[in-house]
Structures are given as C-alpha cells and as structure tokens.
C-alpha cells in the first residue's frame, strides 16, 4: 500500500487515494469529466471563483471541461462566439424566452414555427403577463406593422416546420434591427451547415441561435440536448445567468455522445440531403401526390430565399434531409394513415436527423387553421406527411414508399 495510505482504512484509502494519472495523454476524443462537486485547492479559490465570469469551475452544474468543450465547438459550428447548453431543444427555447421576456412584453413567432415554441409562451409565460403575436414570415412587409413598444423578441425559423417555407431572413432581421428588437433563429434545420446565421446576405446577422442538438449533431437518435449561440457578450451573460439560476445544464455522458458524433455531421448531413432531394423530386412525378414541400425544389415557397441564403461560391445550396408531401384532396385521412402504416423502413416517430428514416402524418387544419386563421393559398388542401430521411440506401427507401402507395 502507498506509504501515505498505510494507516488509513482500506475504504478511506480508496476514496482519498493519492495517485494522479500522469499528464501528457492525448487522444482523438476529448476526456470526459463527470462531476457534481468540484474540489478547490484553498479557501481563497472557493470564495473567489465566479461562474458568471468566463468558463471556470465551481460546481458541476456550472460546467465541466466536457460541457465547456462541447459548447465551444457548437459555437464555432454556428459561426458564433459564445455557447450554452440545455437538456433539450425545447429547454433551450424556454431558456431564451424566460431570460429575455418580462411581464408586459410581447414576442413575435412565425406561423410555421415549431409548435411548442408558441405553446410555451401561451401556456407558461402567458400566466406571467407575456403575450404573443403570430406573424407570416413569408410577408416581411407586414412585420413592421406588428411591432410596438412592448415587442422585445422575434423568433425566426428557416425552413419552416413541417411546411418547409424558406423566409427572407435578411429582410426580417433588418426590420427587427430598425426597431431595436432582439432576433433569435431556430437553426435546427440548417444545423450550422447550410448558412452562417451571423453572416447572412446583405450584411445581416441574427442576434442569437437556438439549435436542437438532438437532431444532426447527435446523429444517433439517442440523446436530447439543445444549444444557444451568440456573438453578443452581454446577451450571453444574460442568458448564462438565467441558465445557472434555473439549474439548466447537461450531463457529461450526454455531452460525450454529441462530441463523438460532431466530426461526422457534415458527411451525414450531405448524404441525407442528397437522398431527400432524390426522393422529393421523384415523388413530384407520382399521381397520388399533389404537392412536394422542399425548399430546394424550384416551385417551393421561398426557393429564391433559400438560394440566396444557402448557396456559397455558386453551389446549389445545402438542405436538410427533410421534406413533406401533400396527397391529392380525394385521399381521406384514413387512406393517408394507411399509407404511413404500410411503410416498412420508414418508422412512425417524431424527431429527425438520426440514421433511421421516419414519417409523421399531419392535418393541415390542425397545423394552421386553429392557431393561425387559415391554410395559406400556396398550400394544397390535403393530407400531409413529413419524411425524415436517414442513412438507408435511397433505392430501398424509394421501393418502400412505392409499395406503401399501392395500399391507397
């Protein structure tokens, strides 16, 4: 037994063992630090460390080398300077709303946003005097008329949830800046790969991005996580204070999963993008389908904005492995459900970005009519199905869709 431990009980010696691994170890993957308690060298260090200032260690909830490493890499991925983590994408959305909105404030949310973004404000923050106004992101000329003295935050989303419209982000941000309103982009679809939200066309920059790391950064469908990224140090500190006072952060094992997957995100994203475009283009030729919703298709709503925002150096632009189809009106809801249930490789399930292809049926009426007053004129009335393309062979996925269409 080590000399220092010779007079200690065996169990005490195990807990207070003096051995420290030698320095100088280096590997592809970063080390994983799992801790709640952080050990201080002395009282002065304990009393003077301040989690509000920089990335220092005071308690596991405030950050470890593992979580700091991940948030720095996500910030770099999205083109920002400061990053924070949250236990899910929705937790990140909630953190932003709580940190930036006060009683009497109003937030503007696009009609085609991720549904829980709107629900969180209406059902939670509404109890504390925060109001919400829904706007049409495809009509930026109407945005200024909705802004008033109580407007403090504008959410953006590109492409729109489920119906996949791509807005003119630069114009929307320019209008917000003219009125000194903070803008936040749900950048989950773009994943930091399709465009830099902090360096948009016409010199525009979003103030803050939210990213559901559950999707492409994870890539395995096996972890929940969200992030917040900004270039504004004051905004970052405001968000960080709220994050820590609410006890919102992530565990090292979850951070490890995302750190492991990040190096392959661009390869996976490109493969899923390519497969999705092939399937979306083919489905346009099917007699059962009235409309295919994918921003890279020439007829898509906002296609020109997608080209301007997502094309670099003459490239055709990047897009996520997501698209939706709308069946012709003569097909009933039951028939659309039959189609989904007859799919074999595509599984019924929410989320996207993982290795397995997924499918979800939606009713346009429930997406738009109840909350937003009607279905836009550019959308065909009919049963809608959203596809998330995984990493299976695209020919096998096409064959699966073909046999399911026969069930109609």
N, C-alpha and C positions, 0 to 999 in steps of 0.2 A: 504494500500500500504506500502511496505517496507519503513522504515524511510529514507534510502539513496535515494530513488526514489521519495519522496513525492513532490519535487519541479521540477521534470522533466516532460516533455510532455509524454503522455501515450506511444506513439510510440518509443520515445527515451528510455524510461524505458524498453520496450520490448527487444530492441536491446542490451542495456547495463545492463541487469538485473544481479544483484549481486549473485543470487543463484547458488551454485555449488552442484552437487549431491554428497552425502557422499561417501567416499572411502570404500573399503571392499567388493564391489559387485563382485561375481564370478559366471560364468556360463559355460556350455559346449562349446558354441560358443564364439569366441573372439569378443570384441566390434568392431564396425565399425566406423571408423573416416573418415568423408567426409570433405575435406578442400582444398582450394587453398591457402588462406592466413594462415600463422602460426603466432601466437601472441608471441612476445618476452617480457620477464619481464623487460628488460632495454636495453639501447643503447649498452652497452658492449657485451651483449649476441647477439644482432643483428649484430654487426660488427665482432664478433669472431667465430661465427658458420660457419663451412665449410662443405658443403655437400660432398666434395671429401674425407673427412676423417670419416670413420665409419658411423653408422646409426644415424644421428642427424637430427633435424627438422629445416628447414629454409624456405621451400616453399612446397606446396602440391605436385608439380611435382617431387620434390626430394625424396619424400617418406613420408608416414604416418605410425602410428602403425599398420594399417591394411595391407599395402603393405609390410612392413618390416616383419610382421608375416608370410605372405604367402611365401615370397622369402626364408625365413629361413627354412620353412617346406619343400619346394621343394628341397632346397639344401640337407637337410637331407635325403629325399626320394631317391635322386640320388647318395648319398654317397659322396657329395662334401662339401665344407666349405663356399663358397660364392655364393650367388644367386642374379640374377637381373630379372626383369620382362619386358615384352614388350607387345604391344597391340594385337599381333597375333604371330603364329609360323613363318610366313614369315617375320614379322617385326624383330623377334629375329635373323633370318638368315641374314637379311640385316644389322642389327646392328653389327654382328660379322664380316661380310665381310668388312664393312666400317671402323670398328675400327682397323682391323689387316692388311689390304692391302693398299699399297701405289702405286703411279704411277710407272710403270715398273715391278711390282710384278706379279707373276702368282699363281693361285690357282688350285689344282687338285681336280676334282669332279668325283665320280664313275658313271659308265654308267647307273646304275639302281637307281640313286638318284631321290628324289622328284623334278619334272620338274622345278618349279620356282626357285630352288636353282641355277641351271645352267642359266636360263633365266635372273635372276637378275644380275649376273656377266656379261653376254654377252651384255645385252641391257642397263644396267645402268652404271656399273663400267667400262665397255669397253670404254665408252666415255671419261674416265679419265685415260686411259692408263693401265688398269689392264687386263691381259689376262687369259685365262682358258685352261686347258688341261684335257681331259676326259680320265679316266683310267678304266681298267677292274678289279673290286675288287676281282674277283674270280681267278685272276692270279697274286698273290702278287710278284712272281718272276720277273715280268716286271716293278714293281713300281719304283725301284731304277733307272732304265734307263730313267725315265721320269723326275726325279728331277735334277734341275740345280740351278745355283746361284740365279736366280730370283724367285724360288719357295719358298713361305712363308707360305702356308696354305694347309692342306689336309683335305678334308671332307670325313667322313665315314658314312655309313648307314647300319643298321642291324635291321631287314631284309630289303632287297632292296625294293624300292617302286614298287608296283603292281606285279612284277615277283618274289618277295619273296626269292631271294637268300640270304644265310647267309654267310658272308665272314669270313676269318680268321683274326679277328680283332687284335689279339695279334701280329701276324707277320707283318701286315700292320703298326701298331704303332711302332714296333721295328725298322722297316726300316726308318720310319719318324724320330725317335729319333736319329738314327745313322747319319742322315743328319741335325739334329737340326731344324726340321720343326714342327710347331705347328699343332696338330691334333684336330679336332672337330667332334664329333659324333652327328648325328641326332638321338636322343634317344626316339623319339615319340612312335615307335612301342614297345620298351621294357618298356617304362613308368617308369623306375627306379625300376621295379619289377622283370624282368626276369634275370637281372645280374647287377652287380655294375661296371660301366664303368671305375671307378677309381681303381678297384682292379680286373683286368682281369687275365685269366690263364697265366702262365709263367711270372708272375710279371710285366705285362704291365699295363699302366694307360693312358687313354686319357687325353689330356690337358683341354678339355672343352666339355660340352654337351649342345645341344640345344633341347628343348622339347616343342612341341605344346600342351600347357595345354588345348587347345580347345577340345582335344580328351578325354583320360581316366581321367585325373584329374578333368575336368569339369563334364563329365559323363552325361550331360543332353542335349547336342547339343544346348545350349542356350547362350554361351559366347565364345568370341575369346580372346586368350591370348597365350603368349609364355614365355619361360624362358631360362636363360643362367646360367650354374653352373660350377664352377671350384674349385680346391684346391689351385691354384696359386694366391697369393695375388697381385702380380704385374700385372698379366694378368687381374685379377678382376678390379683393379683400372683403367687400360687402357680401358676396356670395359665400366666401370661406367662413366668415363669422357666423352666418346663419347655418351653414352646414355643420359646424362643430357644436354650436349651441343646441342644435336639434339632434345631435348624435348620429349623423348620417355619414357613413363611410362604408368601405368594403373590406372583406376578409382577405388575408394573404393567399389562401388557396384559390379563391375566385380570381384574384389578380393574376396569379400564376397561369391559369388557364388562358386568359386573354393574352398575356405576354408570350406564351408559347405559340399562339396562333397568328399574332400580328405579322411575322415575317412573310407569311404566305397570303396575306389578304389581297394584294393586288392580283396575284395569279388566279386565286379563286374567284374574285370579282369579275375579272375579264372572261373567264370560262363561263360563268353563269350569265353574264351579259350576252355573250355570243349565242349561247343556247336559247336564251329567252327571245332574242331577235329572230332567230330562225323559226321558232315555234309561232311567234306572234305574226310573222309575215305569212307563214303557211295557213294559219287559222283565218286570215283575211279571205282566203280562197274557198273556205268551207261554206256550203249553202245554209247551214244551221246558224251561222254567226252573222249578226247584224253589224257589229262594231268591235274593233280591237283597240284597246286603250294602252298605248305605249308611247312615251314622248319622242322616241327616235323614229317613229313612223311619220312620213311626210304629212299625212292628213291630221295628225294628232293635235289636240288643243294645246297651244303653247310650243309647238315644234320649233318655231323660229327662235323663241327664247332659249330653248334647250340648246340649239345650235350655237347661239351667241355665247352662252354661259359655259357649255361643256366641251366645246371644240378648242383644241390647242394646236397651234402651228399647222393649221389646215387639216387636222384629223377630223374624223367623222363624229367625234364625241363619245363619251362613255355613258353608260346607263346601267342601272341595277338589273338583277335577274328577276324582275317583277313585271307583270302586265295583267290586265283584266280583259275579259270578253263580255259582250252583252249578246245574249241569244235573241233571235227574232221574236217579236211580240207574241206570235202564235204558240210559243212554247210556254207551258204553265210552270208555276213554281215547283210543282211536284215533278215535272219532267226534268227541270234543271237539277233538282236534288237527286233524281235517279242517275243522271249523268255523273254527278260527283261521286256517288256511292259505287258506281261501276268502275271507277278508276282503280287501278291496282298499284302502280308505282307511286302515283300521287296520293299522299295520305291527307285525310281531313285533319287540319290542325292550324292553329294560329302561329304567328311569327314567320320569320323568313331568314335567309342568309346561311342556313346550315347545309349539310351535304345531301339531305333528303328533300325531294320535291313535295310541295304542299299545295293544297287547294282549299278555298273557302268560298261558299256561295253567299251573296248579299242580296238584299232587296233595295233597289234604288230609293224606293219610297221611304224606307226607314233611315237611309243614309242622308237624304236631302229634304224631303217634304216636311217631316215633323219638326226638325230643328232649323231648317234654313228657308222654308217657304216655297220650295218647289224644285223640280228637276231642271237643270239648265237646258237651254234649247239645243245645245250641241251634243247632248247625250240621248241616245235612242232609248225609248221606254221598253224595258225587258229585263229578264233575269240576268244578274251579273255574277260572274265567277272570277275570282282573283287567283292567279297562279304564281307560286314562288318556285323558281327553277333551282334545283340542287345541282349535284355533280354527276348524275347518272348520264349514260350515253344518250345524246339527243334523239337518235333514231328510236331507241326504246321508249322514250317519253312520247314521241310522236305516235308510235304504234299504240301506246296505252290510251292516248286521247282518242285516236281513231276508233278503237273498239268500244270505248265508252259512248262516243257519239252514236254508234249503232243502236245503243239502248233507247235512244229517243224515238 
